Amino acid sequence: MAQTQAGNKAVGWGVLVFAGAVGNAVGLIGKVPVVTLVAAPLAIIGVIGLMVSRRAQRS
């Protein structure tokens, strides 16, 4: 049960990373700095959450 919950959390964090990466790409390609400023922290928080989730899943 604990591994299933950690796995679900990893998927959620992965979606957050993907949304941040897409937002960064749209902001940079479209030359809209506001989108990049919003999406960059999302991607960073998503990567940190993904690392923590995978570490918790291992132990």
PDB file of N, CA, C and O in Angstrom:
ATOM      1  N   MET A   1       0.819  -1.195   0.000  1.00  0.00           N
ATOM      2  CA  MET A   1       0.000   0.000   0.000  1.00  0.00           C
ATOM      3  C   MET A   1       0.864   1.261   0.000  1.00  0.00           C
ATOM      4  O   MET A   1       0.565   2.225  -0.705  1.00  0.00           O
ATOM      5  N   ALA A   2       1.927   1.247   0.788  1.00  0.00           N
ATOM      6  CA  ALA A   2       2.790   2.427   0.865  1.00  0.00           C
ATOM      7  C   ALA A   2       3.493   2.671  -0.461  1.00  0.00           C
ATOM      8  O   ALA A   2       3.683   3.820  -0.860  1.00  0.00           O
ATOM      9  N   GLN A   3       3.880   1.599  -1.147  1.00  0.00           N
ATOM     10  CA  GLN A   3       4.550   1.781  -2.426  1.00  0.00           C
ATOM     11  C   GLN A   3       3.594   2.323  -3.474  1.00  0.00           C
ATOM     12  O   GLN A   3       4.001   3.100  -4.339  1.00  0.00           O
ATOM     13  N   THR A   4       2.336   1.928  -3.410  1.00  0.00           N
ATOM     14  CA  THR A   4       1.355   2.449  -4.361  1.00  0.00           C
ATOM     15  C   THR A   4       1.148   3.937  -4.156  1.00  0.00           C
ATOM     16  O   THR A   4       1.056   4.683  -5.132  1.00  0.00           O
ATOM     17  N   GLN A   5       1.072   4.385  -2.920  1.00  0.00           N
ATOM     18  CA  GLN A   5       0.905   5.813  -2.658  1.00  0.00           C
ATOM     19  C   GLN A   5       2.126   6.597  -3.099  1.00  0.00           C
ATOM     20  O   GLN A   5       1.991   7.682  -3.667  1.00  0.00           O
ATOM     21  N   ALA A   6       3.321   6.066  -2.848  1.00  0.00           N
ATOM     22  CA  ALA A   6       4.542   6.752  -3.282  1.00  0.00           C
ATOM     23  C   ALA A   6       4.616   6.789  -4.803  1.00  0.00           C
ATOM     24  O   ALA A   6       5.067   7.778  -5.381  1.00  0.00           O
ATOM     25  N   GLY A   7       4.177   5.721  -5.449  1.00  0.00           N
ATOM     26  CA  GLY A   7       4.162   5.691  -6.910  1.00  0.00           C
ATOM     27  C   GLY A   7       3.214   6.717  -7.488  1.00  0.00           C
ATOM     28  O   GLY A   7       3.521   7.370  -8.485  1.00  0.00           O
ATOM     29  N   ASN A   8       2.047   6.857  -6.852  1.00  0.00           N
ATOM     30  CA  ASN A   8       1.080   7.860  -7.306  1.00  0.00           C
ATOM     31  C   ASN A   8       1.621   9.269  -7.108  1.00  0.00           C
ATOM     32  O   ASN A   8       1.388  10.148  -7.938  1.00  0.00           O
ATOM     33  N   LYS A   9       2.339   9.486  -6.017  1.00  0.00           N
ATOM     34  CA  LYS A   9       2.931  10.799  -5.779  1.00  0.00           C
ATOM     35  C   LYS A   9       4.002  11.097  -6.826  1.00  0.00           C
ATOM     36  O   LYS A   9       4.136  12.234  -7.280  1.00  0.00           O
ATOM     37  N   ALA A  10       4.762  10.069  -7.208  1.00  0.00           N
ATOM     38  CA  ALA A  10       5.794  10.262  -8.220  1.00  0.00           C
ATOM     39  C   ALA A  10       5.176  10.672  -9.548  1.00  0.00           C
ATOM     40  O   ALA A  10       5.731  11.504 -10.266  1.00  0.00           O
ATOM     41  N   VAL A  11       4.033  10.093  -9.873  1.00  0.00           N
ATOM     42  CA  VAL A  11       3.350  10.460 -11.114  1.00  0.00           C
ATOM     43  C   VAL A  11       2.893  11.916 -11.049  1.00  0.00           C
ATOM     44  O   VAL A  11       3.027  12.657 -12.023  1.00  0.00           O
ATOM     45  N   GLY A  12       2.361  12.317  -9.916  1.00  0.00           N
ATOM     46  CA  GLY A  12       1.924  13.706  -9.756  1.00  0.00           C
ATOM     47  C   GLY A  12       3.067  14.692  -9.890  1.00  0.00           C
ATOM     48  O   GLY A  12       2.931  15.731 -10.537  1.00  0.00           O
ATOM     49  N   TRP A  13       4.197  14.362  -9.274  1.00  0.00           N
ATOM     50  CA  TRP A  13       5.364  15.241  -9.387  1.00  0.00           C
ATOM     51  C   TRP A  13       5.877  15.273 -10.824  1.00  0.00           C
ATOM     52  O   TRP A  13       6.317  16.315 -11.309  1.00  0.00           O
ATOM     53  N   GLY A  14       5.820  14.131 -11.500  1.00  0.00           N
ATOM     54  CA  GLY A  14       6.251  14.087 -12.903  1.00  0.00           C
ATOM     55  C   GLY A  14       5.385  14.977 -13.787  1.00  0.00           C
ATOM     56  O   GLY A  14       5.885  15.633 -14.701  1.00  0.00           O
ATOM     57  N   VAL A  15       4.091  14.992 -13.510  1.00  0.00           N
ATOM     58  CA  VAL A  15       3.184  15.869 -14.262  1.00  0.00           C
ATOM     59  C   VAL A  15       3.533  17.332 -14.008  1.00  0.00           C
ATOM     60  O   VAL A  15       3.492  18.153 -14.925  1.00  0.00           O
ATOM     61  N   LEU A  16       3.873  17.654 -12.771  1.00  0.00           N
ATOM     62  CA  LEU A  16       4.251  19.029 -12.441  1.00  0.00           C
ATOM     63  C   LEU A  16       5.539  19.434 -13.172  1.00  0.00           C
ATOM     64  O   LEU A  16       5.644  20.554 -13.672  1.00  0.00           O
ATOM     65  N   VAL A  17       6.504  18.531 -13.230  1.00  0.00           N
ATOM     66  CA  VAL A  17       7.746  18.798 -13.971  1.00  0.00           C
ATOM     67  C   VAL A  17       7.439  19.024 -15.448  1.00  0.00           C
ATOM     68  O   VAL A  17       7.956  19.953 -16.067  1.00  0.00           O
ATOM     69  N   PHE A  18       6.585  18.154 -16.005  1.00  0.00           N
ATOM     70  CA  PHE A  18       6.235  18.284 -17.417  1.00  0.00           C
ATOM     71  C   PHE A  18       5.527  19.606 -17.698  1.00  0.00           C
ATOM     72  O   PHE A  18       5.818  20.271 -18.691  1.00  0.00           O
ATOM     73  N   ALA A  19       4.598  19.985 -16.823  1.00  0.00           N
ATOM     74  CA  ALA A  19       3.891  21.254 -17.010  1.00  0.00           C
ATOM     75  C   ALA A  19       4.854  22.433 -16.926  1.00  0.00           C
ATOM     76  O   ALA A  19       4.729  23.392 -17.688  1.00  0.00           O
ATOM     77  N   GLY A  20       5.813  22.367 -16.006  1.00  0.00           N
ATOM     78  CA  GLY A  20       6.806  23.431 -15.902  1.00  0.00           C
ATOM     79  C   GLY A  20       7.701  23.512 -17.125  1.00  0.00           C
ATOM     80  O   GLY A  20       8.032  24.600 -17.596  1.00  0.00           O
ATOM     81  N   ALA A  21       8.090  22.350 -17.636  1.00  0.00           N
ATOM     82  CA  ALA A  21       8.952  22.330 -18.823  1.00  0.00           C
ATOM     83  C   ALA A  21       8.214  22.871 -20.045  1.00  0.00           C
ATOM     84  O   ALA A  21       8.778  23.630 -20.833  1.00  0.00           O
ATOM     85  N   VAL A  22       6.963  22.480 -20.197  1.00  0.00           N
ATOM     86  CA  VAL A  22       6.172  22.989 -21.327  1.00  0.00           C
ATOM     87  C   VAL A  22       5.959  24.492 -21.191  1.00  0.00           C
ATOM     88  O   VAL A  22       6.042  25.228 -22.174  1.00  0.00           O
ATOM     89  N   GLY A  23       5.687  24.943 -19.975  1.00  0.00           N
ATOM     90  CA  GLY A  23       5.520  26.379 -19.751  1.00  0.00           C
ATOM     91  C   GLY A  23       6.782  27.158 -20.069  1.00  0.00           C
ATOM     92  O   GLY A  23       6.727  28.244 -20.645  1.00  0.00           O
ATOM     93  N   ASN A  24       7.925  26.590 -19.687  1.00  0.00           N
ATOM     94  CA  ASN A  24       9.195  27.252 -20.020  1.00  0.00           C
ATOM     95  C   ASN A  24       9.395  27.325 -21.521  1.00  0.00           C
ATOM     96  O   ASN A  24       9.811  28.359 -22.045  1.00  0.00           O
ATOM     97  N   ALA A  25       9.103  26.241 -22.212  1.00  0.00           N
ATOM     98  CA  ALA A  25       9.274  26.226 -23.665  1.00  0.00           C
ATOM     99  C   ALA A  25       8.353  27.241 -24.333  1.00  0.00           C
ATOM    100  O   ALA A  25       8.777  27.972 -25.229  1.00  0.00           O
ATOM    101  N   VAL A  26       7.114  27.286 -23.906  1.00  0.00           N
ATOM    102  CA  VAL A  26       6.168  28.239 -24.489  1.00  0.00           C
ATOM    103  C   VAL A  26       6.612  29.674 -24.209  1.00  0.00           C
ATOM    104  O   VAL A  26       6.550  30.538 -25.084  1.00  0.00           O
ATOM    105  N   GLY A  27       7.059  29.914 -22.980  1.00  0.00           N
ATOM    106  CA  GLY A  27       7.502  31.262 -22.631  1.00  0.00           C
ATOM    107  C   GLY A  27       8.732  31.703 -23.392  1.00  0.00           C
ATOM    108  O   GLY A  27       8.832  32.853 -23.819  1.00  0.00           O
ATOM    109  N   LEU A  28       9.672  30.778 -23.562  1.00  0.00           N
ATOM    110  CA  LEU A  28      10.897  31.137 -24.279  1.00  0.00           C
ATOM    111  C   LEU A  28      10.675  31.266 -25.777  1.00  0.00           C
ATOM    112  O   LEU A  28      11.181  32.198 -26.401  1.00  0.00           O
ATOM    113  N   ILE A  29       9.923  30.340 -26.360  1.00  0.00           N
ATOM    114  CA  ILE A  29       9.681  30.396 -27.801  1.00  0.00           C
ATOM    115  C   ILE A  29       8.793  31.581 -28.152  1.00  0.00           C
ATOM    116  O   ILE A  29       9.026  32.275 -29.142  1.00  0.00           O
ATOM    117  N   GLY A  30       7.765  31.805 -27.324  1.00  0.00           N
ATOM    118  CA  GLY A  30       6.832  32.902 -27.589  1.00  0.00           C
ATOM    119  C   GLY A  30       7.323  34.248 -27.099  1.00  0.00           C
ATOM    120  O   GLY A  30       6.654  35.262 -27.295  1.00  0.00           O
ATOM    121  N   LYS A  31       8.492  34.269 -26.459  1.00  0.00           N
ATOM    122  CA  LYS A  31       9.076  35.498 -25.927  1.00  0.00           C
ATOM    123  C   LYS A  31       8.121  36.208 -24.962  1.00  0.00           C
ATOM    124  O   LYS A  31       7.908  37.418 -25.026  1.00  0.00           O
ATOM    125  N   VAL A  32       7.547  35.377 -24.049  1.00  0.00           N
ATOM    126  CA  VAL A  32       6.647  35.894 -23.019  1.00  0.00           C
ATOM    127  C   VAL A  32       7.290  35.573 -21.678  1.00  0.00           C
ATOM    128  O   VAL A  32       7.111  34.474 -21.155  1.00  0.00           O
ATOM    129  N   PRO A  33       8.031  36.510 -21.120  1.00  0.00           N
ATOM    130  CA  PRO A  33       8.793  36.213 -19.907  1.00  0.00           C
ATOM    131  C   PRO A  33       7.927  35.894 -18.688  1.00  0.00           C
ATOM    132  O   PRO A  33       8.384  35.210 -17.772  1.00  0.00           O
ATOM    133  N   VAL A  34       6.695  36.376 -18.665  1.00  0.00           N
ATOM    134  CA  VAL A  34       5.830  36.118 -17.509  1.00  0.00           C
ATOM    135  C   VAL A  34       5.531  34.621 -17.400  1.00  0.00           C
ATOM    136  O   VAL A  34       5.501  34.071 -16.299  1.00  0.00           O
ATOM    137  N   VAL A  35       5.311  33.969 -18.529  1.00  0.00           N
ATOM    138  CA  VAL A  35       5.031  32.526 -18.521  1.00  0.00           C
ATOM    139  C   VAL A  35       6.252  31.770 -18.018  1.00  0.00           C
ATOM    140  O   VAL A  35       6.119  30.827 -17.238  1.00  0.00           O
ATOM    141  N   THR A  36       7.419  32.168 -18.449  1.00  0.00           N
ATOM    142  CA  THR A  36       8.647  31.511 -18.001  1.00  0.00           C
ATOM    143  C   THR A  36       8.868  31.732 -16.510  1.00  0.00           C
ATOM    144  O   THR A  36       9.304  30.820 -15.807  1.00  0.00           O
ATOM    145  N   LEU A  37       8.575  32.928 -16.024  1.00  0.00           N
ATOM    146  CA  LEU A  37       8.746  33.206 -14.597  1.00  0.00           C
ATOM    147  C   LEU A  37       7.797  32.387 -13.728  1.00  0.00           C
ATOM    148  O   LEU A  37       8.128  32.064 -12.586  1.00  0.00           O
ATOM    149  N   VAL A  38       6.645  32.054 -14.244  1.00  0.00           N
ATOM    150  CA  VAL A  38       5.692  31.228 -13.496  1.00  0.00           C
ATOM    151  C   VAL A  38       6.042  29.749 -13.624  1.00  0.00           C
ATOM    152  O   VAL A  38       5.935  29.000 -12.652  1.00  0.00           O
ATOM    153  N   ALA A  39       6.457  29.328 -14.805  1.00  0.00           N
ATOM    154  CA  ALA A  39       6.689  27.910 -15.065  1.00  0.00           C
ATOM    155  C   ALA A  39       8.010  27.406 -14.484  1.00  0.00           C
ATOM    156  O   ALA A  39       8.103  26.237 -14.109  1.00  0.00           O
ATOM    157  N   ALA A  40       9.007  28.240 -14.402  1.00  0.00           N
ATOM    158  CA  ALA A  40      10.313  27.793 -13.899  1.00  0.00           C
ATOM    159  C   ALA A  40      10.239  27.287 -12.459  1.00  0.00           C
ATOM    160  O   ALA A  40      10.767  26.211 -12.178  1.00  0.00           O
ATOM    161  N   PRO A  41       9.609  28.012 -11.538  1.00  0.00           N
ATOM    162  CA  PRO A  41       9.498  27.468 -10.182  1.00  0.00           C
ATOM    163  C   PRO A  41       8.674  26.179 -10.116  1.00  0.00           C
ATOM    164  O   PRO A  41       8.947  25.309  -9.290  1.00  0.00           O
ATOM    165  N   LEU A  42       7.672  26.059 -10.983  1.00  0.00           N
ATOM    166  CA  LEU A  42       6.901  24.811 -11.024  1.00  0.00           C
ATOM    167  C   LEU A  42       7.787  23.635 -11.373  1.00  0.00           C
ATOM    168  O   LEU A  42       7.708  22.582 -10.740  1.00  0.00           O
ATOM    169  N   ALA A  43       8.631  23.810 -12.376  1.00  0.00           N
ATOM    170  CA  ALA A  43       9.523  22.739 -12.779  1.00  0.00           C
ATOM    171  C   ALA A  43      10.526  22.411 -11.681  1.00  0.00           C
ATOM    172  O   ALA A  43      10.806  21.237 -11.435  1.00  0.00           O
ATOM    173  N   ILE A  44      11.063  23.414 -11.027  1.00  0.00           N
ATOM    174  CA  ILE A  44      12.051  23.188  -9.961  1.00  0.00           C
ATOM    175  C   ILE A  44      11.404  22.466  -8.780  1.00  0.00           C
ATOM    176  O   ILE A  44      11.974  21.512  -8.249  1.00  0.00           O
ATOM    177  N   ILE A  45      10.223  22.914  -8.370  1.00  0.00           N
ATOM    178  CA  ILE A  45       9.522  22.251  -7.268  1.00  0.00           C
ATOM    179  C   ILE A  45       9.153  20.830  -7.650  1.00  0.00           C
ATOM    180  O   ILE A  45       9.215  19.927  -6.817  1.00  0.00           O
ATOM    181  N   GLY A  46       8.771  20.626  -8.894  1.00  0.00           N
ATOM    182  CA  GLY A  46       8.432  19.287  -9.363  1.00  0.00           C
ATOM    183  C   GLY A  46       9.621  18.345  -9.326  1.00  0.00           C
ATOM    184  O   GLY A  46       9.477  17.185  -8.940  1.00  0.00           O
ATOM    185  N   VAL A  47      10.783  18.819  -9.718  1.00  0.00           N
ATOM    186  CA  VAL A  47      11.987  17.986  -9.692  1.00  0.00           C
ATOM    187  C   VAL A  47      12.350  17.620  -8.257  1.00  0.00           C
ATOM    188  O   VAL A  47      12.699  16.474  -7.976  1.00  0.00           O
ATOM    189  N   ILE A  48      12.268  18.582  -7.357  1.00  0.00           N
ATOM    190  CA  ILE A  48      12.574  18.300  -5.949  1.00  0.00           C
ATOM    191  C   ILE A  48      11.580  17.292  -5.387  1.00  0.00           C
ATOM    192  O   ILE A  48      11.977  16.341  -4.713  1.00  0.00           O
ATOM    193  N   GLY A  49      10.310  17.488  -5.653  1.00  0.00           N
ATOM    194  CA  GLY A  49       9.291  16.556  -5.179  1.00  0.00           C
ATOM    195  C   GLY A  49       9.461  15.164  -5.758  1.00  0.00           C
ATOM    196  O   GLY A  49       9.248  14.170  -5.064  1.00  0.00           O
ATOM    197  N   LEU A  50       9.844  15.087  -7.024  1.00  0.00           N
ATOM    198  CA  LEU A  50      10.073  13.795  -7.668  1.00  0.00           C
ATOM    199  C   LEU A  50      11.247  13.061  -7.026  1.00  0.00           C
ATOM    200  O   LEU A  50      11.178  11.851  -6.808  1.00  0.00           O
ATOM    201  N   MET A  51      12.321  13.784  -6.724  1.00  0.00           N
ATOM    202  CA  MET A  51      13.475  13.158  -6.070  1.00  0.00           C
ATOM    203  C   MET A  51      13.109  12.654  -4.685  1.00  0.00           C
ATOM    204  O   MET A  51      13.489  11.545  -4.309  1.00  0.00           O
ATOM    205  N   VAL A  52      12.374  13.456  -3.918  1.00  0.00           N
ATOM    206  CA  VAL A  52      11.970  13.043  -2.569  1.00  0.00           C
ATOM    207  C   VAL A  52      11.034  11.840  -2.641  1.00  0.00           C
ATOM    208  O   VAL A  52      11.153  10.912  -1.842  1.00  0.00           O
ATOM    209  N   SER A  53      10.122  11.852  -3.578  1.00  0.00           N
ATOM    210  CA  SER A  53       9.167  10.753  -3.713  1.00  0.00           C
ATOM    211  C   SER A  53       9.880   9.455  -4.079  1.00  0.00           C
ATOM    212  O   SER A  53       9.563   8.400  -3.529  1.00  0.00           O
ATOM    213  N   ARG A  54      10.820   9.521  -4.984  1.00  0.00           N
ATOM    214  CA  ARG A  54      11.552   8.304  -5.369  1.00  0.00           C
ATOM    215  C   ARG A  54      12.435   7.802  -4.241  1.00  0.00           C
ATOM    216  O   ARG A  54      12.603   6.594  -4.075  1.00  0.00           O
ATOM    217  N   ARG A  55      12.997   8.711  -3.470  1.00  0.00           N
ATOM    218  CA  ARG A  55      13.814   8.305  -2.319  1.00  0.00           C
ATOM    219  C   ARG A  55      12.947   7.617  -1.277  1.00  0.00           C
ATOM    220  O   ARG A  55      13.359   6.624  -0.679  1.00  0.00           O
ATOM    221  N   ALA A  56      11.749   8.142  -1.059  1.00  0.00           N
ATOM    222  CA  ALA A  56      10.828   7.538  -0.085  1.00  0.00           C
ATOM    223  C   ALA A  56      10.338   6.183  -0.592  1.00  0.00           C
ATOM    224  O   ALA A  56      10.075   5.283   0.207  1.00  0.00           O
ATOM    225  N   GLN A  57      10.216   6.031  -1.890  1.00  0.00           N
ATOM    226  CA  GLN A  57       9.748   4.777  -2.459  1.00  0.00           C
ATOM    227  C   GLN A  57      10.795   3.674  -2.292  1.00  0.00           C
ATOM    228  O   GLN A  57      10.442   2.507  -2.121  1.00  0.00           O
ATOM    229  N   ARG A  58      12.063   4.034  -2.339  1.00  0.00           N
ATOM    230  CA  ARG A  58      13.136   3.047  -2.171  1.00  0.00           C
ATOM    231  C   ARG A  58      13.230   2.515  -0.754  1.00  0.00           C
ATOM    232  O   ARG A  58      13.519   1.337  -0.544  1.00  0.00           O
ATOM    233  N   SER A  59      12.987   3.379   0.214  1.00  0.00           N
ATOM    234  CA  SER A  59      13.142   2.936   1.602  1.00  0.00           C
ATOM    235  C   SER A  59      11.842   2.520   2.235  1.00  0.00           C
ATOM    236  O   SER A  59      11.821   2.124   3.400  1.00  0.00           O
TER     237      SER A  59
END
